[in-house]
Amino acid sequence: MPSERIVVLAHEKFPDGAKTALGVMRYGDQAVAAVLDRDRAGDRVADHAPDLDDAPIVASFEDALAAAEGAIDALYVGIAPIGGGFDDSWRADVRAAITAGCDVVSGLHYFLNEDAEFAALAADHDVDLRDVRRPPDDIGVASGRSADVDADVVLTVGTDCSVGKMTAALEIVAAARDRGIDAAFVPTGQTGIMIAGWGTPIDRVVSDFTAGAVEDLVLTAGDGHDLLVVEGQGTIVHPAYSAVTCGILHGAMADGLVLCHAAGRDAIHGYESVAIPPLTDYVDLYEDLAAPVHETHVVAGAVNTKSIDDDVAAEVAVSDVAETLDVPTADPVRDGADRIVDGIVDAGLGE
Amino acid sequence: MPSERIVVLAHEKFPDGAKTALGVMRYGDQAVAAVLDRDRAGDRVADHAPDLDDAPIVASFEDALAAAEGAIDALYVGIAPIGGGFDDSWRADVRAAITAGCDVVSGLHYFLNEDAEFAALAADHDVDLRDVRRPPDDIGVASGRSADVDADVVLTVGTDCSVGKMTAALEIVAAARDRGIDAAFVPTGQTGIMIAGWGTPIDRVVSDFTAGAVEDLVLTAGDGHDLLVVEGQGTIVHPAYSAVTCGILHGAMADGLVLCHAAGRDAIHGYESVAIPPLTDYVDLYEDLAAPVHETHVVAGAVNTKSIDDDVAAEVAVSDVAETLDVPTADPVRDGADRIVDGIVDAGLGE
């Protein structure tokens, strides 16, 4: 039963430049009635992303309404320009959605609620503008209580940004549930929040409250499940974003870590002068940094082999990482996360 | 030549509960005309803190105006309740200061500029409400350029909060200048900002921009000096604040670290279940975490022996840390920072 019936905005970017759209379409339980991409209007989702549920691609929200049989609950903004601004060419679609009585869901840094036109129109039509990038106002300092929850906590940590930490977390939850473990995903970024319908965008929290915001999420979800899989962010050696990573590491007080790596990546994305250290250095850094607050270990590896076309070569890349880390390792997209769950269960977690 | 003539608000807290007041009075170049403490009105600063320049202690801003010969430029809020709120018993003093044409300087989380009464009164009297805890709006993501500045960069890092990282930084700058090194202090917290008259409160920056905010400070100051001493915050193993520490570590790209420790502290303040790890673990953690972005080393130690009355026992505490770290170490308050500067210079920095 889908949580809501939605239209996904991905103008000029579907599918490869529309990371949020793909995440929601692949992992969310929303039913997608149409995708907006003015460059591909007339095509179908199946033409471009055969693994996703099919839907028409149309040029505008009005066209989506015409193509969709039945009501639409919400328009999701499924793309983000660099900097997270709002592209004014999307304004007509957002306006049309609000006027049609639909909520609008956005993970942009630009808050729809602060746009005078959208705010007034949403009030007139009694719809919600859900700015998922806006953290709640009542976040505070961490108290060090995440370890007190009943659930075991696993955190996906990375060797860089954009290596698949959210995807790994979602695939782990799915694979764990398949073997009867009551697992839940804990979202810490805008796409994860749009998929799961809850969470806090940790990168937008005041730095003093970074760990506290994660602790709030763990405490909220922790007693209702056997296993929480917290979505990590960034990497602990990132020249710009390591603060976010470090706050999540200490705030989550994870019982196990899954180290995520993109095969072939040898420098931090966008900071080419910063080389990716050996994977064993990451294991030491994450474990040693976590230990004084809550001891933890890397219990599995996740390798993103998207850049490798050949299946055998991809398998070699995964094996190389498995051998280096000496824990169960898989590409959660190519192979599924069953082997990763092996590592989690072998460590005594989730039961 | 003092930068301005000020009154310091420290009601019911002077001197021991008034960390900000003491910092400004000890290290700022402001001239202090009076201290407000209604519990000690009639005493003098010299009665309680003989190492500071003397001044009368009075009960209200009006009394301060009467006691001060000549004009007052500003009222500094020199205390902070837990949570950083504004205590309404201070309202009459702030009102009186504004009415008398004085700026008001505050490091509280509660912003004076957002207080309707103060904002209106300040506009009427053409004075500034300087909320130093409010970060500038134009902070962005770090670009990894701090290492490009001409100055060598030293960062004070800690084993806990409140171990003397700001004090060590200020004493290092003073001792370095004494031997002819053109050194500058880079403030990252509200008291440091009030002392130096510039800086950014890193704990209030959005977590994604933590390193970027520090980089901005280093780039602003970096080419005009031989040595920058960046004020560290928190500790890298803090259950709540490590994100701030980590962002400063990677944003500052320090060439050398000074490890600051409070003698006798054996657990993280306020988080008694988190033991302080061995000092050599901190050295490894800070150095190993920094290295992928910018290689650095602990070049000196700073020991806060405030809790030890006996001079010989204090000296033993300092020697113990020196032996453990195997770098020049001193209590910068008790001994001055000359030995710490030795460690910095021995590492080839500041010249």
Chai-1 contact restraints between the chains, C-beta under 6 A:
chainA,res_idxA,chainB,res_idxB,connection_type,confidence,min_distance_angstrom,max_distance_angstrom,comment,restraint_id
A,V141,B,A240,contact,1.0,0.0,6.0,A-B,restraint_1
A,A142,B,P239,contact,1.0,0.0,6.0,A-B,restraint_2
A,A142,B,A240,contact,1.0,0.0,6.0,A-B,restraint_3
A,G144,B,P239,contact,1.0,0.0,6.0,A-B,restraint_4
A,G144,B,Y271,contact,1.0,0.0,6.0,A-B,restraint_5
A,D203,B,S207,contact,1.0,0.0,6.0,A-B,restraint_6
A,D203,B,D208,contact,1.0,0.0,6.0,A-B,restraint_7
A,R204,B,V206,contact,1.0,0.0,6.0,A-B,restraint_8
A,V205,B,S207,contact,1.0,0.0,6.0,A-B,restraint_9
A,V206,B,R204,contact,1.0,0.0,6.0,A-B,restraint_10
A,S207,B,D203,contact,1.0,0.0,6.0,A-B,restraint_11
A,S207,B,V205,contact,1.0,0.0,6.0,A-B,restraint_12
A,S207,B,S207,contact,1.0,0.0,6.0,A-B,restraint_13
A,S207,B,T210,contact,1.0,0.0,6.0,A-B,restraint_14
A,S207,B,A243,contact,1.0,0.0,6.0,A-B,restraint_15
A,S207,B,V244,contact,1.0,0.0,6.0,A-B,restraint_16
A,D208,B,D203,contact,1.0,0.0,6.0,A-B,restraint_17
A,T210,B,S207,contact,1.0,0.0,6.0,A-B,restraint_18
A,T210,B,A243,contact,1.0,0.0,6.0,A-B,restraint_19
A,A211,B,A240,contact,1.0,0.0,6.0,A-B,restraint_20
A,V237,B,P292,contact,1.0,0.0,6.0,A-B,restraint_21
A,P239,B,A142,contact,1.0,0.0,6.0,A-B,restraint_22
A,P239,B,G144,contact,1.0,0.0,6.0,A-B,restraint_23
A,P239,B,H250,contact,1.0,0.0,6.0,A-B,restraint_24
A,P239,B,V293,contact,1.0,0.0,6.0,A-B,restraint_25
A,A240,B,V141,contact,1.0,0.0,6.0,A-B,restraint_26
A,A240,B,A142,contact,1.0,0.0,6.0,A-B,restraint_27
A,A240,B,A211,contact,1.0,0.0,6.0,A-B,restraint_28
A,S242,B,C246,contact,1.0,0.0,6.0,A-B,restraint_29
A,S242,B,H250,contact,1.0,0.0,6.0,A-B,restraint_30
A,A243,B,S207,contact,1.0,0.0,6.0,A-B,restraint_31
A,A243,B,T210,contact,1.0,0.0,6.0,A-B,restraint_32
A,A243,B,A243,contact,1.0,0.0,6.0,A-B,restraint_33
A,A243,B,C246,contact,1.0,0.0,6.0,A-B,restraint_34
A,A243,B,G247,contact,1.0,0.0,6.0,A-B,restraint_35
A,V244,B,S207,contact,1.0,0.0,6.0,A-B,restraint_36
A,C246,B,S242,contact,1.0,0.0,6.0,A-B,restraint_37
A,C246,B,A243,contact,1.0,0.0,6.0,A-B,restraint_38
A,C246,B,C246,contact,1.0,0.0,6.0,A-B,restraint_39
A,G247,B,A243,contact,1.0,0.0,6.0,A-B,restraint_40
A,H250,B,P239,contact,1.0,0.0,6.0,A-B,restraint_41
A,H250,B,S242,contact,1.0,0.0,6.0,A-B,restraint_42
A,Y271,B,G144,contact,1.0,0.0,6.0,A-B,restraint_43
A,V274,B,V293,contact,1.0,0.0,6.0,A-B,restraint_44
A,P277,B,P292,contact,1.0,0.0,6.0,A-B,restraint_45
A,P292,B,V237,contact,1.0,0.0,6.0,A-B,restraint_46
A,P292,B,P277,contact,1.0,0.0,6.0,A-B,restraint_47
A,V293,B,P239,contact,1.0,0.0,6.0,A-B,restraint_48
A,V293,B,V274,contact,1.0,0.0,6.0,A-B,restraint_49
